[in-house]
């Protein structure tokens, strides 16, 4: 297992590559997380488009530099919208991130829609421990969108899920783990208020997608996104409450300089 942080040159180099060639990142997410997701992408220099308007899923799934699908987008659009985007991305070779929100929380019809997305071969799957344990076939015990398991509990499951799907799998927690089934990166740090701001986890999927756009090493890119999230949260830790923390967090993302 390798630890990764903002102090790792490879993390700053990955962010520098994004800023040198700003990517167009398409996503579908829920209306609760859309605003923060867009602001986080803009803060690091990416250009977002979010939603399932008209033929966006087909055209942007194929035409974007990267894409993320947060399955809570099903709150406001049907399964065909995310399936079409995933299929278009796979055919075009667009790297994409699957965020299986509330997977395994006790809604079988919803879980079926989420599982079908695996047939379109996501580049990265990211989520909380309960979601990923459930997606791997275990009993994650999630309560809605919240996890009842730790990232340590999920480690064996995400390794197997990576082997089974061919995707990189990333679990968030007090320590984030990112793996391709063989190599494991561990990212420590952050701030507990990331769990108290609506859409913070969902928006991490957007950042991962942005980092994938210009990356030669998708595993490192996914891990670097977690390290960037962690350092921005730590630098925002002086904020008084959760609302000011959310604003400070976006500020700190925008201020990160790969030349540090």
Secondary structure in CASP SS format (residue, H / E / C, confidence):
PFRMAT SS
TARGET T0000
AUTHOR 0000-0000-0000
METHOD secondary structure of the structure
MODEL  1
X C 1.00
X E 1.00
X E 1.00
X C 1.00
X C 1.00
X C 1.00
X C 1.00
X C 1.00
X H 1.00
X H 1.00
X H 1.00
X H 1.00
X H 1.00
X H 1.00
X H 1.00
X H 1.00
X H 1.00
X H 1.00
X H 1.00
X H 1.00
X C 1.00
X C 1.00
X C 1.00
X E 1.00
X E 1.00
X E 1.00
X E 1.00
X E 1.00
X C 1.00
X C 1.00
X C 1.00
X C 1.00
X C 1.00
X H 1.00
X H 1.00
X H 1.00
X H 1.00
X H 1.00
X H 1.00
X H 1.00
X H 1.00
X H 1.00
X H 1.00
X H 1.00
X C 1.00
X C 1.00
X E 1.00
X E 1.00
X E 1.00
X E 1.00
X C 1.00
X C 1.00
X C 1.00
X C 1.00
X C 1.00
X H 1.00
X H 1.00
X H 1.00
X H 1.00
X H 1.00
X H 1.00
X H 1.00
X H 1.00
X C 1.00
X C 1.00
X E 1.00
X E 1.00
X E 1.00
X E 1.00
X E 1.00
X H 1.00
X H 1.00
X H 1.00
X H 1.00
X H 1.00
X C 1.00
X C 1.00
X C 1.00
X H 1.00
X H 1.00
X H 1.00
X H 1.00
X H 1.00
X H 1.00
X H 1.00
X H 1.00
X H 1.00
X H 1.00
X H 1.00
X H 1.00
X H 1.00
X H 1.00
X C 1.00
X C 1.00
X E 1.00
X E 1.00
X E 1.00
X E 1.00
X E 1.00
X C 1.00
X C 1.00
X C 1.00
X C 1.00
X C 1.00
X C 1.00
X C 1.00
X C 1.00
X H 1.00
X H 1.00
X H 1.00
X H 1.00
X H 1.00
X H 1.00
X H 1.00
X H 1.00
X H 1.00
X H 1.00
X H 1.00
X H 1.00
X H 1.00
X C 1.00
X C 1.00
X C 1.00
X E 1.00
X E 1.00
X E 1.00
X E 1.00
X C 1.00
X H 1.00
X H 1.00
X H 1.00
X H 1.00
X H 1.00
X H 1.00
X H 1.00
X C 1.00
X C 1.00
X C 1.00
X C 1.00
X C 1.00
X C 1.00
X C 1.00
X E 1.00
X C 1.00
X C 1.00
X E 1.00
X C 1.00
X C 1.00
X C 1.00
X C 1.00
X H 1.00
X H 1.00
X H 1.00
X H 1.00
X H 1.00
X H 1.00
X H 1.00
X H 1.00
X H 1.00
X H 1.00
X H 1.00
X H 1.00
X H 1.00
X H 1.00
X H 1.00
X C 1.00
X C 1.00
X E 1.00
X E 1.00
X E 1.00
X E 1.00
X C 1.00
X C 1.00
X C 1.00
X E 1.00
X E 1.00
X E 1.00
X E 1.00
X E 1.00
X C 1.00
X C 1.00
X C 1.00
X C 1.00
X E 1.00
X E 1.00
X E 1.00
X E 1.00
X E 1.00
X C 1.00
X C 1.00
X C 1.00
X H 1.00
X H 1.00
X H 1.00
X H 1.00
X C 1.00
X C 1.00
X C 1.00
X C 1.00
X H 1.00
X H 1.00
X H 1.00
X H 1.00
X H 1.00
X H 1.00
X H 1.00
X H 1.00
X H 1.00
X H 1.00
X H 1.00
X H 1.00
X H 1.00
X C 1.00
X C 1.00
X C 1.00
X C 1.00
X C 1.00
X H 1.00
X H 1.00
X H 1.00
X H 1.00
X H 1.00
X H 1.00
X H 1.00
X H 1.00
X H 1.00
X H 1.00
X H 1.00
X H 1.00
X H 1.00
X H 1.00
X H 1.00
X H 1.00
X H 1.00
X H 1.00
X C 1.00
X C 1.00
X C 1.00
X C 1.00
X C 1.00
X C 1.00
X H 1.00
X H 1.00
X H 1.00
X H 1.00
X H 1.00
X H 1.00
X H 1.00
X H 1.00
X H 1.00
X H 1.00
X H 1.00
X H 1.00
X H 1.00
X H 1.00
X C 1.00
X C 1.00
X C 1.00
X C 1.00
X C 1.00
END
